[in-house]
Structures are given as structure tokens and as C-alpha cells.
Amino acid sequence: MEEVEGAPRGTQLTARHWLVLAVATFVAASGSAFIAGVGFLLPHLHTVVGLSLPRAGVLVAMPSIGMASTLIAWGWLVDRTGERLVLVAGSVGTALALTAALVADSFAFLAAFLLLAGAATASGNSASGRLVVGWFPAHRRGLAMGIRQMSQPLGAAIAAMSMPLLAQSHGLGAAFAVPLGMAVVSAVVALVVVTDPPAPPPSPLRSRPTATSAADDAPAEGSPYRGARHLQRIHGVSVLLVLPQGMLQAFLLAWLVLGHGWSAVSAGVVVTVSQILGAAARIVMGAVSDRVGSRMRPIRGVAISAAGGLAALAAAEALGAPGAVAVTLAVVATVLSVSDNGLAFTAVAEYAGPRWSGRALGVQNTAQFVAMSLATPLVAAAIERVGYWPVFAGAAVAAAAAIPLVPAEDRRRT
């Protein structure tokens, strides 16, 4: 056992803290299963329900729009009320909205309930991130946040293996029952297991740079957005890197089914494998960042690798490479595109400090989800007009643009 930084004297990092982390990860994974799962239903919406690809893309974007609209508000609430209440309330709200979606009988009602479910799902993002920062010491946060951030690919993997098959066999209602059930379980386990970390001391926190970090240039309890541009640069990098991630998350299964003639089940297996590997990559990158004492250097490496992987995928698709080659490159690109999130999330929370981390994480996720929400219908329209390889190439350009924006130094206020 080890003493927990920021906790009362004598508090130890025990099995219960890892259990809280596991619950926070599951809550976030249930939200990811919903957000990603709607994207995996795109082929069904297009070929079975009969929606045009852009119209189906609107439905796919609704959960992300809902999430983006409430992330900062949930972050503000968690800064003031604590993580447990927010996790429980958000999970209950998600379950209610998805229950309504099960009986929606029109495009407009379905879109509205997906929007509301996304808005409620946003609660888990900031709250679960704050749990990690509050309970884990700095030299374990990268690993812990990597575990928490594997929720996105883990939830996407669960959705890929279940929702398209259920939609094909039993309709959209059966598919939405998957994230609904996960939301109900999330509410129960958060209520029973989660304990809020200790509140920060009332006196101003002093900046404590690591061996590889620079001193902070804003008061620890003041807004982390004043003066320095450190957080803004991290947000910008994350937005650029989330565009390839969102594109692959929403359209990889559609690319395999509609573009290469795969069955929904076979395509779901490929997506599931890529998401599981992506989850492992987040944990590995978090552990690496702890080992090297830096979040920025690994993020820069991810941006470089993702740009190269996406460029190779675009070239393979444009040149008509054998299916095995293209699929392998798509899996590699997917893994690379999701491996940075835990690093950026940790860096944002560490720099913002305990009194601002909820809002800063809300801004971080809002920027990402706004970008994904706006991009998804545009990507769908671009695919319909010009095909997949120009879209893959555009994603490579976005990843490459993130490289020079990565801050040169790590900065930490907690």
C-alpha cells in the first residue's frame, strides 16, 4: 500500500481505490457503448431502416451533440457536489432517456431521445476522471487514467459485438437495450461502491513541478486558463487527434460492411479486436508516461504514429490493396488513434488542479465531442460523394497538424 497524495494523512492506496477505479471505468464504458453503438448501427439505419447516409449520420451524431452540450455543466456540478452524486444521477438520466428511445416511433423523437441520453451520459466523463486524480498519486495517475480511459474502446467493443447483431435480429429496440442495461448497472454500482476523494485543503495549493515540468504561471486556485496557454494547446491537440478517432469509430464498421461487403457479425469482430487493442494501448501509454515522467512526449509520439498509420491506410484504400492489408492497417490506425486520450485527460486534470479539474475536463471533452459531432455528418457526406480514401487522408492531415501544437513541457499544479 502507498499513501494517497492529497488525501488525509495516513490514507492508503488500497484495493478499494482500485475497485472505485473499476466502477468509474464501467460507468464511462457504458456511456461509450451508447455513443459508439449508435455509430455501429449506421449500416442498419441505411440498409434496413432506409435512411440516407447523411440522415443516418445525423442520428449517429445526436448522442455526441447531447454530450457536448452538457459536459461543462456536469464538470461544474462535480466540482461542487462530488463525483458519486453526479455518476448516479447521470446514469439514471441515461437509462430514462434510452427507455424512451425504445418506444420512439419517428425520426424526430428518436433523435431527441438520443440527444437527451447523450446529455445525461456526459456526467460520467468528468466525474470518473476526477476520481482518478483525487485518489491516485502522480506517479500512478498515468496508469490509472489509462485504465479509466480504456472505457471508451471497451464500451465500443461491447457495442460492436452486440448492437449490430441485435438490430439485425430483433430491431433497434433490442440494440438500445444494451446501453440501457449498462446504464442501470452503472447507477447501482456507483451508488454502492463509489466514495468521493477528500476535498482539497482551503489554502492555496503551491505549484509543484515534476522533474520534467515547468513552473505554473497561474495561481493554483485561480483559473488555469488565465495567462498561460498550456491547457488551450492540449485541448487543440486533443481535438485534432479525436477527428481520426471519431471517423474510425463511426465508419470503420460501415466501411467493412458497405465498402467491402463484410457481414455485420464479421465486421463487428474486427471492430471489437481493434477496440480491445486500443484499450490495452491506453493502459500501456499511461504506464509509459509514468515511467518517463511526461505526458507530452508520449502524446507527440502518438500524433506522429497516427498520422503515418492513417496515411498508409489511405494509400492502401486508394491503390486497392488486398483486403487483409487494408483491414490490418485500419486496425493499426484505430489503435493508434485512441491511445492518446488518457494522457491528455491526465495532463488536463493535473494542470487544472482539484478545484478546476471538473470544469477543465468538461472543456476538454466538450471540444472533442463538438468536433466529432460536427464532423460525423460531414464525413458521411464526403464518403458518399468521394469515397473512403480521401477521408482517411484527411484524418492523416488532422493528426499531422497536432504534432507541432503539443506543448514542449509538462506542467502540473497537483
Phi, psi and omega in degrees: 000156180218153182291141182269122179296130178091347179271166177303153183303133179093348178295133184247148175279106188243183179299331181294323178296322177292328176293319176299318177299319179297318179294316178300321178294319180294318179300313179295324179294325179295322175294319179296322178300323178289309183299310181288324184298324177297323176296322180291344177275359183304314178301320179295317179297326183280311188269328183261309180288331176094016178281148172294160182298315176298321179293319175296324177298328176298315178297320179298325183281339186303312179300320180293322177296316178298317179297314182298329184285344185235000184299315181293321178298316176297321178297318176300318182293319182290330175296336185253331186247342181104165188283322187298311181299317182294317179298316182292312183298317180294320179295320177297316179298319178298315180299319180294316181294321179290328175299318177295324179296331180299331184250007179298135184243016178209161178300316183296316180293319179298316179298319182294317181288327174295322177298314181294320179296320176297321179298319179287323180300332182302339182302324185287339185292302182289320184295315181291326176295319178295326177301318180296312181295324182287328186256344185247137178292162187303322184281359174243354186293322180301313178296313182297318179290328174299320176295315179297320182285348175289354178301324182295304177293329178295313177297320178296323179295317178299316180295319182296324182278343187242313191292315178298320180294317179294321178297318180295323185271322189229001177099174184298324181302318179294323179295316181290344177294336180294301178294333176297311179299320179294325179293321178296313178298320180301316181299319183291310184290327177295319179296320186277322192258318191292136172236131179295141175292162180300145177292148178293155179296152183291335180284153181302136178283142178268145178292131180231083183295148174280179182298335183250012184249160175263160178294149179286149179245029172217149178302144187299326181265352177278175180299128179288354180269354180275136174081286183284161176244021184297309181295321180300321179292320178296317177301316181297317177299316183295322178296314181296322182280339179281340179298311174298321180299313180295321179297312181291322179297318185278329193237359179297314180295319178296322178300318180290318184282308185275328183269331184236005173074021178285157171284158179299324181292312180297317178297322178298324178296315179298314180297318180298314179300316181296323180288322177296317176297323177296321177298316178297322180296323179296319179295315180299314181295325176296316178296321178298318181296324174296318183293317183272354179069030182209141171263328187289319182298314175297324178298317179299319178297321178297316181299317180297313182294318180296318178299316179294317180296319179291324176297320178295320178296318179298317180295318180297318180292319181293325183269000179068042179299156177307149185305320181298321179294312182297317181294318178300316179295324178295319177296315179300315180297321179297314180299314180296322186290338182258356190279351184266345192300317180297324180296311181295319179301314179297315181298319179297312182295320181295320181284323183291327183085164188294336182272351182232356188295325179299313180291319180295319176293327175297317177297317180304309182288326178299313179302318180293315184286328174298315179299315180294320182295317179289325185284327189300309178295326179294319178296318179300316179294321179295319178298317181295328184271316188240352180097186189274323189294325175295328178292317176299319179295319177297322177295323177297320178297319178299316179295319179295323180295337180285337188302306182288347181277343180298127179303146182287334185235156171270138176229139185219133178251357177208000000 
